Amino acid sequence: MKQEQTSVLIVGGGLTGLSAAVFLARHGVRATLVERHADTSSHPKARAINPRTMELYRAVGMEERVRAGRSPISGNTDLVHVETLAGQERVRMPNASPDDIGRISPTQWTLIDQNQLEPILRERAVEAGADVRFHTRVETVREDEEGVLVRVRDLASDTETEIRAAYVIAADGSRSPLRGMLGIGGHGRGTITNLISFFFEADLDEALRGRRIIAAYVNNPEVRGTIIPIDNDRRWVINVSFFPEQGQSAEDFTEERCVALVRAAVGVPDLQLKIESVDMPAWDISARVADAFATRRVFVAGDAAHVMPPTGAFGASTGIQDAYNLAWKLALVLSGAAGPGLLASYDAERRPVAEETVRQAMLRFAVRDGKQYKDVAADLLSEAAMTFGYRYPSGAFTAEDGDPGVLVEDPERPSARPGARAPHLVLDGPQGPQSVIDLYGDGFTLLVDGTADAWPAAVEGEAEALGVSLRTVRVGPDGHLRDPDGAFPRRYGIHPGGAVLVRPDGFVAWRTTGTAPGPHDRAAAHALRALLDRL
C-alpha cells in the first residue's frame, strides 16, 4: 500500500473544507484534501455568504473573485413567509441594509450559489499548493500521540493509500463518517423535516407582485416548502417537506405530483409550468451540534460540527469561520511557534458560537413552520448581531476584569474587549481611506494610540523571539494611520496611551485601555506568550 505524509489532511471538499485549504495555504501550510464525491456540488444549496465571511475571503485576496461568481439574484432582498406566493405575506423577515452593514464592515453580503462558489475555492486551493483529491473516500482513521493515520481509497482506481498527517480537519458533512469513526456524538433536536427538491420553469411575475425574493417560505395544508429563484426569470427550485412517519417517501414525487405541489405553493391552480427533473435525492433539515469539536489531533468543522435549518443563512458562513479560526492556530503549532494548548481553544471558542447559531436558526425556522413572528421576536437576535457580534466566552485571549461575558453584543456598539471581533473603522492611510479590518490576516497586529511611548518596540522584539509575525500600527496625527475625528479610542475602548493586540483572525487578544500604570510591554508580551501556550 502506498504511504504518504502531510501536515494537515482535510476530509471533505465542500465550502468548509475547501476554505480551510485556502486559509491554511495563506499561512504557509499546504494541506491535502480528500472528498468522496467525484466533483463539487451540482445543487445551489447554500446561497448566501455573510459579510463577516466575505471579510475572511477579502483577507486572502478572494473577495472580488467570489463576487464575480455571484448569483443572478444578487439584487434580491426579500425573505417572506406566505401561505401561497400569490397570497398575503404572513411576515417579512427583517434584514440589514447596505448602509447598516457599511457602518460595521468594509464589505457586504454576497449571494452566490454553493455550486458556483465551490469550484472557485477548489481552483484557488490548487493554485495555492493544496493537494486536492476528489472521488477519494476515507476508510479508516487511527489517532495517536504523534499524528493521525488515515487510510483512503481512490474510488476511480480502487487503490488504497495510507496518509500520515500531523492533524486532520473533519469537514465531511452533516452525516460525517469521520466523526462517527472517532466516536464523537451530538445533541440537539435532530431531523426536523425530510425534503425533496426539484427545479421548474414558470412565469411567476403576477404572483410575485414586484417582489425580488431570496426565498419564499410556504406553509399551507397542501404543501410546506420553500420557493427559491435560480435566474430571477423563469427558473426556480422548490424544496418540499414530506413525512415518512405518515407513510410518505421520495418515490411519491412523480411529475404529476410535483406540478400539483408547485401550483399549491404559488397559489395559482392553473399555473403553466415545466418540471425539469424529479430524480434528485432526498435530504433533511436538522439541528444538531457535536459534543466535542476536537480530539487530540482531529478537529471537526462545518456541518460535521453543527447542522442547522437554512433559515437565516447561517450554516455555510459558520463553517467557513470555523476553518478560519483553526487555520492560523494550526500554522503556528506546526511551525513550533505555539504549543498544543493553542489548538484547545478551537473547541472552547467555536462550540458556544455554534450552539447559539443553531438556536437562532431554529427560532427563524419556527416562523417558517407556522409560528407567529411575535412569539419568537423577543429571543431573536438581529442578523447583524449574529454576523458580527458573537464573542468567545473563553479561549486564546486574555480576558479583562469585569467582562460581563455576554456571548453576543451589538456590533453597532462594539466593546473591542478580548474575545470579540476587532471593530471596523475607516482611518486615513498613506493611500487614502482604509479600514482597520484590512490590517488583520497575516499575523498579529498591535494597534497603539499615537501618544504611547516606545514600549511597543519591546513587544515586537518578544514576538520575533517567539517566531511569530507582529506589526505595530500607530494611530494618531503622526502615526501610520491618521484619525482626524478621534474615533479610534472611542471605537476600541481605550484612552491616550492605550493599545489593542489583534489576532490573525481579527479577534482581540489583549487590550490595555491606557488607564492602568505600565509597563505595558510586559503585560502584552505575557498575553502573547499565554495565547501561544509558551509561558
C-alpha positions as CSV (number, residue, x, y, z in Angstrom):
1,M,0.0,0.0,0.0
2,K,1.3,3.4,-0.9
3,Q,2.2,5.6,2.1
4,E,2.3,9.4,2.2
5,Q,2.8,12.2,4.8
6,T,1.1,15.6,5.1
7,S,0.9,18.3,7.7
8,V,-2.9,18.6,7.6
9,L,-5.3,16.3,6.0
10,I,-8.7,17.8,5.3
11,V,-11.6,15.4,4.9
12,G,-14.4,17.0,2.9
13,G,-14.4,19.1,-0.2
14,G,-17.4,21.3,0.4
15,L,-17.3,25.0,1.4
16,T,-15.7,24.5,4.8
17,G,-13.0,22.0,3.6
18,L,-12.0,23.9,0.5
19,S,-11.9,27.2,2.5
20,A,-9.7,25.5,5.1
21,A,-7.3,24.6,2.3
22,V,-7.2,28.2,1.1
23,F,-6.8,29.6,4.6
24,L,-4.0,27.2,5.5
25,A,-2.2,28.0,2.3
26,R,-2.3,31.7,3.2
27,H,-0.4,30.8,6.4
28,G,2.1,28.7,4.6
29,V,0.6,25.2,5.2
30,R,0.0,23.1,2.0
31,A,-2.7,20.7,3.0
32,T,-4.0,17.5,1.4
33,L,-7.8,17.4,0.9
34,V,-9.9,14.3,0.1
35,E,-13.5,14.3,-0.9
36,R,-15.6,11.1,-1.5
37,H,-17.8,12.7,-4.3
38,A,-16.4,12.8,-7.8
39,D,-16.9,16.6,-8.2
40,T,-18.1,19.7,-6.4
41,S,-21.8,20.3,-5.7
42,S,-24.2,20.4,-8.6
43,H,-27.0,21.9,-6.4
44,P,-27.3,25.6,-5.3
45,K,-27.7,24.5,-1.6
46,A,-26.2,27.4,0.4
47,R,-26.9,30.6,-1.4
48,A,-25.6,33.5,0.8
49,I,-22.2,34.3,2.2
50,N,-22.5,36.9,5.0
51,P,-20.3,40.0,5.3
52,R,-18.1,38.6,8.1
53,T,-17.2,35.6,5.9
54,M,-16.6,38.0,3.0
55,E,-14.1,39.8,5.3
56,L,-12.2,36.4,5.5
57,Y,-12.2,36.0,1.7
58,R,-11.1,39.6,1.5
59,A,-8.2,38.8,3.8
60,V,-6.9,36.1,1.5
61,G,-7.4,38.1,-1.7
62,M,-10.5,36.4,-2.9
63,E,-13.3,39.0,-2.3
64,E,-13.5,40.1,-6.0
65,R,-13.1,36.6,-7.3
66,V,-16.1,35.4,-5.2
67,R,-18.2,38.4,-6.1
68,A,-17.6,37.8,-9.8
69,G,-19.3,34.4,-9.4
70,R,-22.3,35.8,-7.6
71,S,-25.9,34.6,-8.4
72,P,-28.3,36.4,-10.8
73,I,-30.4,37.0,-7.7
74,S,-27.8,39.2,-6.1
75,G,-30.1,42.3,-6.1
76,N,-32.8,40.4,-4.3
77,T,-33.6,41.4,-0.7
78,D,-36.9,39.8,0.4
79,L,-37.3,36.8,2.7
80,V,-41.0,36.2,3.0
81,H,-43.3,33.8,4.9
82,V,-46.5,33.1,3.0
83,E,-49.5,30.8,2.8
84,T,-49.0,31.0,-1.0
85,L,-46.7,33.1,-3.1
86,A,-49.7,34.8,-4.7
87,G,-51.4,35.3,-1.3
88,Q,-50.7,37.6,1.6
89,E,-47.5,37.6,3.4
90,R,-47.5,36.3,7.0
91,V,-44.3,38.1,7.8
92,R,-41.3,39.6,6.0
93,M,-38.1,38.9,7.9
94,P,-36.0,42.0,8.8
95,N,-32.6,42.3,7.3
96,A,-29.8,44.8,7.5
97,S,-29.5,47.4,4.7
98,P,-26.2,48.0,2.9
99,D,-25.8,51.3,4.8
100,D,-26.3,49.5,8.1
101,I,-23.6,47.0,7.2
102,G,-21.3,49.7,5.9
103,R,-21.0,51.1,9.5
104,I,-19.8,47.7,10.7
105,S,-17.8,46.2,7.8
106,P,-15.9,47.2,4.7
107,T,-17.7,44.5,2.7
108,Q,-21.3,43.3,2.1
109,W,-23.4,40.1,1.7
110,T,-22.7,38.1,-1.4
111,L,-25.4,35.9,-2.9
112,I,-23.5,33.1,-4.6
113,D,-24.8,29.6,-5.1
114,Q,-22.8,26.8,-3.5
115,N,-22.3,25.1,-6.9
116,Q,-20.7,28.3,-8.1
117,L,-18.5,29.0,-5.0
118,E,-17.1,25.6,-4.5
119,P,-15.3,25.5,-7.9
120,I,-13.8,28.9,-7.2
121,L,-12.5,27.7,-3.9
122,R,-11.2,24.5,-5.4
123,E,-9.3,26.3,-8.1
124,R,-7.8,28.8,-5.6
125,A,-6.8,25.9,-3.2
126,V,-4.9,24.1,-6.0
127,E,-3.3,27.4,-7.2
128,A,-2.0,27.9,-3.6
129,G,-0.4,24.4,-3.5
130,A,-3.0,22.2,-1.8
131,D,-3.2,18.6,-3.0
132,V,-7.0,18.2,-3.7
133,R,-8.3,14.8,-4.5
134,F,-12.0,14.2,-5.3
135,H,-13.5,10.7,-5.6
136,T,-11.4,9.6,-2.6
137,R,-13.1,8.1,0.5
138,V,-11.7,7.7,4.0
139,E,-11.8,4.0,5.0
140,T,-10.2,4.1,8.5
141,V,-8.7,6.6,10.9
142,R,-6.3,5.9,13.8
143,E,-5.1,8.6,16.1
144,D,-2.0,8.5,18.3
145,E,0.2,10.9,20.2
146,E,2.3,11.7,17.2
147,G,-0.3,12.1,14.5
148,V,-3.2,10.5,12.6
149,L,-3.0,7.6,10.2
150,V,-5.8,7.7,7.6
151,R,-6.4,5.0,5.0
152,V,-8.1,6.4,1.9
153,R,-9.5,4.7,-1.2
154,D,-9.3,6.3,-4.7
155,L,-12.8,5.3,-6.0
156,A,-11.8,5.6,-9.6
157,S,-8.8,3.2,-9.5
158,D,-9.9,1.3,-6.4
159,T,-6.5,1.7,-4.9
160,E,-5.7,2.5,-1.3
161,T,-3.2,4.9,0.3
162,E,-2.1,5.4,3.9
163,I,-1.7,9.1,4.7
164,R,0.1,10.0,7.9
165,A,-1.0,13.5,9.0
166,A,0.1,15.7,11.9
167,Y,-3.5,16.9,12.1
168,V,-6.9,16.2,10.5
169,I,-9.8,18.5,9.8
170,A,-13.1,16.6,9.6
171,A,-15.3,18.7,7.3
172,D,-17.2,15.8,5.7
173,G,-20.7,17.0,6.1
174,S,-23.7,16.6,8.5
175,R,-23.5,12.8,8.5
176,S,-19.7,12.9,8.9
177,P,-18.4,9.3,8.6
178,L,-15.1,10.5,10.2
179,R,-16.9,11.9,13.2
180,G,-18.6,8.6,13.6
181,M,-15.3,6.7,13.4
182,L,-13.9,8.9,16.2
183,G,-17.0,8.2,18.4
184,I,-18.0,11.9,18.7
185,G,-21.7,12.2,19.5
186,G,-24.0,15.0,19.0
187,H,-27.0,16.7,20.7
188,G,-30.0,18.7,19.5
189,R,-33.4,18.1,18.0
190,G,-32.0,16.1,15.1
191,T,-34.0,15.7,12.0
192,I,-36.8,18.3,11.7
193,T,-38.2,17.5,8.3
194,N,-37.3,15.5,5.2
195,L,-37.4,17.2,1.9
196,I,-37.2,16.6,-1.9
197,S,-36.0,19.4,-4.2
198,F,-36.9,19.8,-7.9
199,F,-36.4,22.5,-10.5
200,F,-39.2,24.0,-12.6
201,E,-39.8,26.7,-15.1
202,A,-42.7,29.1,-14.8
203,D,-43.6,32.8,-15.1
204,L,-44.3,33.9,-11.5
205,D,-44.4,37.7,-12.2
206,E,-48.0,38.0,-11.3
207,A,-47.7,36.1,-8.0
208,L,-44.5,38.0,-7.1
209,R,-46.2,41.4,-7.5
210,G,-42.8,43.2,-7.9
211,R,-41.1,41.5,-5.0
212,R,-37.5,40.3,-5.5
213,I,-37.3,37.3,-3.2
214,I,-34.3,35.5,-1.9
215,A,-36.7,32.8,-0.7
216,A,-40.5,32.4,0.0
217,Y,-41.3,30.1,2.8
218,V,-44.7,28.5,2.0
219,N,-46.9,26.8,4.6
220,N,-50.5,25.7,3.7
221,P,-52.5,22.5,4.1
222,E,-51.3,21.1,0.7
223,V,-47.6,22.0,0.8
224,R,-44.9,23.1,3.1
225,G,-41.7,24.2,1.5
226,T,-39.5,26.9,0.0
227,I,-39.6,28.6,-3.4
228,I,-36.2,29.9,-4.4
229,P,-35.3,31.8,-7.6
230,I,-32.5,30.5,-9.8
231,D,-32.2,33.1,-12.6
232,N,-34.6,35.8,-11.5
233,D,-36.7,35.0,-14.5
234,R,-38.3,31.6,-15.2
235,R,-36.2,29.1,-13.4
236,W,-36.9,28.1,-9.8
237,V,-36.3,25.4,-7.3
238,I,-38.7,24.3,-4.7
239,N,-37.9,22.3,-1.5
240,V,-40.9,20.4,-0.3
241,S,-41.3,18.6,3.0
242,F,-42.5,15.0,3.2
243,F,-43.3,12.9,6.3
244,P,-42.1,9.3,6.4
245,E,-44.0,8.8,9.7
246,Q,-47.1,9.3,7.7
247,G,-46.1,6.7,5.1
248,Q,-44.7,9.3,2.6
249,S,-41.5,8.9,0.7
250,A,-39.4,10.4,-2.0
251,E,-40.9,8.0,-4.5
252,D,-44.2,9.8,-4.2
253,F,-42.9,12.8,-6.1
254,T,-44.0,11.9,-9.6
255,E,-44.0,14.7,-12.2
256,E,-47.8,15.0,-11.8
257,R,-47.5,15.3,-8.1
258,C,-44.7,17.9,-8.5
259,V,-46.9,20.0,-10.8
260,A,-49.7,20.0,-8.2
261,L,-47.3,21.0,-5.4
262,V,-45.9,23.9,-7.3
263,R,-49.4,25.2,-8.1
264,A,-50.4,24.8,-4.5
265,A,-47.3,26.7,-3.3
266,V,-47.7,29.5,-5.8
267,G,-51.5,29.7,-5.2
268,V,-52.4,29.6,-8.9
269,P,-54.4,26.4,-9.7
270,D,-53.9,26.6,-13.5
271,L,-50.3,27.8,-13.5
272,Q,-48.4,26.8,-16.6
273,L,-45.1,25.2,-15.7
274,K,-42.5,22.7,-16.7
275,I,-40.8,20.3,-14.3
276,E,-37.1,20.0,-15.1
277,S,-36.3,16.9,-13.0
278,V,-37.8,14.8,-10.3
279,D,-34.9,12.5,-9.6
280,M,-32.9,14.5,-7.0
281,P,-32.0,12.7,-3.8
282,A,-34.0,13.4,-0.6
283,W,-32.4,15.4,2.1
284,D,-33.3,16.7,5.6
285,I,-33.3,19.8,7.7
286,S,-31.7,19.1,11.1
287,A,-30.5,20.8,14.2
288,R,-27.5,19.2,15.9
289,V,-24.2,20.2,17.5
290,A,-21.3,17.8,18.0
291,D,-20.5,17.1,21.7
292,A,-16.9,18.0,21.0
293,F,-15.2,19.9,18.2
294,A,-11.8,18.2,18.7
295,T,-10.0,15.1,19.8
296,R,-6.2,15.2,20.3
297,R,-5.4,15.7,16.7
298,V,-8.7,15.8,14.8
299,F,-10.8,18.9,14.5
300,V,-14.5,18.8,13.5
301,A,-15.7,21.7,11.4
302,G,-18.7,22.9,9.3
303,D,-21.7,20.7,9.0
304,A,-19.8,17.9,10.6
305,A,-19.7,20.0,13.8
306,H,-23.0,21.8,13.6
307,V,-26.0,21.5,11.3
308,M,-28.9,23.9,11.4
309,P,-32.0,24.9,9.4
310,P,-31.2,27.2,6.4
311,T,-33.4,30.0,7.7
312,G,-31.0,32.8,8.5
313,A,-28.4,31.6,6.0
314,F,-26.0,30.9,8.9
315,G,-24.8,27.4,8.1
316,A,-22.2,27.9,5.4
317,S,-20.7,31.0,6.9
318,T,-20.4,29.4,10.4
319,G,-18.5,26.5,8.9
320,I,-16.1,28.8,6.9
321,Q,-15.5,30.8,10.0
322,D,-14.6,27.5,11.9
323,A,-11.9,27.0,9.3
324,Y,-10.6,30.5,9.6
325,N,-10.4,30.2,13.4
326,L,-8.5,26.9,13.1
327,A,-6.1,27.7,10.2
328,W,-3.8,30.2,11.9
329,K,-3.7,28.1,15.0
330,L,-2.6,25.0,13.1
331,A,0.0,27.0,11.2
332,L,1.6,28.4,14.4
333,V,1.6,25.0,16.2
334,L,3.1,23.3,13.1
335,S,5.8,25.9,12.8
336,G,6.8,25.4,16.5
337,A,5.8,29.0,17.4
338,A,2.9,27.8,19.6
339,G,2.3,24.9,21.9
340,P,-0.6,22.5,21.6
341,G,-2.7,24.4,24.1
342,L,-3.5,27.0,21.4
343,L,-5.4,24.3,19.5
344,A,-7.5,23.5,22.6
345,S,-9.0,27.0,22.1
346,Y,-10.8,25.9,18.9
347,D,-13.4,23.9,20.8
348,A,-13.7,26.5,23.6
349,E,-14.3,29.3,21.1
350,R,-16.3,27.8,18.3
351,R,-18.7,25.4,20.1
352,P,-20.5,28.0,22.1
353,V,-21.0,30.1,18.9
354,A,-22.4,27.1,17.1
355,E,-24.9,26.4,20.0
356,E,-26.3,29.9,19.8
357,T,-26.3,30.0,16.0
358,V,-28.3,26.8,15.9
359,R,-30.7,28.2,18.4
360,Q,-31.2,31.3,16.3
361,A,-31.7,29.3,13.2
362,M,-34.3,27.2,15.0
363,L,-36.2,30.4,16.1
364,R,-36.4,31.5,12.5
365,F,-37.4,28.1,11.3
366,A,-40.3,28.1,13.8
367,V,-41.8,31.1,11.9
368,R,-41.3,29.2,8.6
369,D,-43.1,26.3,10.2
370,G,-46.2,28.4,11.2
371,K,-45.3,30.1,14.5
372,Q,-46.2,33.7,14.8
373,Y,-43.2,36.1,14.5
374,K,-44.3,38.0,17.6
375,D,-44.0,34.8,19.6
376,V,-40.3,34.4,18.9
377,A,-39.3,38.1,18.3
378,A,-38.1,38.6,21.9
379,D,-35.5,35.9,21.6
380,L,-34.4,36.7,18.1
381,L,-31.0,38.3,17.7
382,S,-30.6,40.5,14.7
383,E,-28.9,39.4,11.5
384,A,-26.1,41.9,12.2
385,A,-25.6,40.7,15.7
386,M,-25.2,37.1,14.7
387,T,-22.9,38.0,11.8
388,F,-20.5,40.4,13.6
389,G,-21.4,40.5,17.3
390,Y,-20.6,37.0,18.6
391,R,-17.9,36.8,21.2
392,Y,-15.8,33.9,22.5
393,P,-16.5,33.2,26.2
394,S,-13.1,31.7,26.7
395,G,-10.1,30.8,24.5
396,A,-6.9,32.2,23.1
397,F,-7.0,35.7,24.6
398,T,-6.5,37.5,28.0
399,A,-9.9,38.3,29.4
400,E,-10.4,41.6,31.2
401,D,-11.6,42.0,34.8
402,G,-15.2,42.9,34.9
403,D,-16.0,41.5,31.5
404,P,-19.8,40.8,31.5
405,G,-19.2,37.6,29.5
406,V,-22.1,38.1,27.0
407,L,-22.0,35.8,24.0
408,V,-23.4,38.3,21.5
409,E,-23.0,42.0,21.6
410,D,-24.4,44.8,19.4
411,P,-21.9,45.4,16.6
412,E,-23.1,49.0,16.2
413,R,-21.7,49.5,19.8
414,P,-18.8,47.1,19.8
415,S,-16.9,46.5,23.1
416,A,-13.5,45.7,21.5
417,R,-12.9,43.5,24.6
418,P,-10.6,40.5,24.3
419,G,-12.6,37.6,22.7
420,A,-14.6,40.0,20.5
421,R,-14.1,40.8,16.8
422,A,-11.9,43.9,16.4
423,P,-14.3,46.6,15.1
424,H,-14.3,48.1,11.6
425,L,-13.1,51.7,11.5
426,V,-12.1,53.8,8.5
427,L,-8.9,55.8,9.0
428,D,-6.7,57.9,6.8
429,G,-3.9,55.8,5.4
430,P,-1.0,56.6,3.0
431,Q,-3.1,55.7,0.0
432,G,-6.4,57.2,1.3
433,P,-9.2,55.8,3.5
434,Q,-8.5,52.4,4.9
435,S,-10.5,50.0,7.1
436,V,-8.5,48.6,10.0
437,I,-10.1,45.3,9.2
438,D,-7.7,45.1,6.2
439,L,-4.7,45.2,8.7
440,Y,-5.6,41.8,10.0
441,G,-5.0,38.4,8.5
442,D,-1.3,37.5,8.1
443,G,-0.1,37.8,11.7
444,F,-0.7,39.7,14.9
445,T,-1.3,43.4,14.9
446,L,-0.7,45.8,17.8
447,L,-2.8,48.9,17.4
448,V,-1.4,51.7,19.5
449,D,-2.7,55.1,20.4
450,G,-0.3,57.7,18.9
451,T,0.5,59.1,22.3
452,A,2.0,55.8,23.6
453,D,5.7,55.9,24.3
454,A,8.3,53.4,22.8
455,W,7.2,50.3,24.7
456,P,5.6,48.6,21.6
457,A,9.1,48.0,20.2
458,A,9.8,45.6,23.1
459,V,6.7,43.6,22.2
460,E,7.8,43.4,18.6
461,G,11.1,42.0,19.9
462,E,9.3,39.5,22.0
463,A,7.2,38.3,19.0
464,E,10.3,37.9,16.9
465,A,11.9,35.8,19.6
466,L,8.8,33.7,19.7
467,G,8.9,33.2,16.0
468,V,5.6,35.0,15.2
469,S,4.8,37.9,12.9
470,L,3.6,41.1,14.7
471,R,3.5,44.6,13.4
472,T,2.7,47.8,15.3
473,V,0.4,50.3,13.8
474,R,0.2,53.7,15.5
475,V,-3.0,55.6,15.1
476,G,-2.8,59.4,15.6
477,P,-1.6,62.6,14.0
478,D,1.9,61.3,13.4
479,G,1.1,57.6,13.1
480,H,0.8,55.1,10.3
481,L,-2.9,55.8,10.2
482,R,-4.5,59.2,11.0
483,D,-7.6,59.6,13.0
484,P,-8.9,63.1,12.3
485,D,-12.2,62.5,14.1
486,G,-10.8,60.8,17.2
487,A,-12.9,57.8,16.5
488,F,-10.2,55.1,17.3
489,P,-10.2,55.5,21.1
490,R,-14.0,55.5,21.2
491,R,-14.4,52.5,18.9
492,Y,-11.7,50.4,20.6
493,G,-12.5,51.5,24.2
494,I,-9.1,52.9,25.0
495,H,-7.7,56.2,26.4
496,P,-4.5,58.0,25.5
497,G,-1.6,55.6,25.6
498,G,-3.8,52.5,25.2
499,A,-3.3,49.6,22.8
500,V,-5.0,46.6,21.4
501,L,-3.4,43.3,20.3
502,V,-5.4,41.7,17.5
503,R,-5.1,38.0,16.4
504,P,-4.6,36.9,12.8
505,D,-8.3,36.1,12.6
506,G,-9.3,39.7,13.5
507,F,-10.3,38.9,17.1
508,V,-9.0,40.9,20.1
509,A,-6.4,39.0,22.1
510,W,-5.4,41.6,24.7
511,R,-6.1,45.3,25.5
512,T,-4.8,48.0,27.7
513,T,-7.1,50.9,28.0
514,G,-4.3,53.2,28.9
515,T,-5.7,54.0,32.3
516,A,-3.6,51.4,34.2
517,P,0.0,52.0,35.0
518,G,2.7,50.3,32.9
519,P,4.9,48.7,32.0
520,H,2.5,47.7,29.1
521,D,5.2,45.8,27.2
522,R,5.4,43.1,29.9
523,A,1.6,42.7,30.0
524,A,1.4,42.5,26.2
525,A,4.3,40.0,26.0
526,H,2.7,37.9,28.7
527,A,-0.6,37.9,26.9
528,L,1.1,36.8,23.7
529,R,3.0,34.0,25.4
530,A,-0.1,32.8,27.1
531,L,-2.1,32.8,23.9
532,L,0.7,30.8,22.2
533,D,1.0,28.3,25.1
534,R,4.6,29.4,25.6
535,L,4.5,30.5,29.3
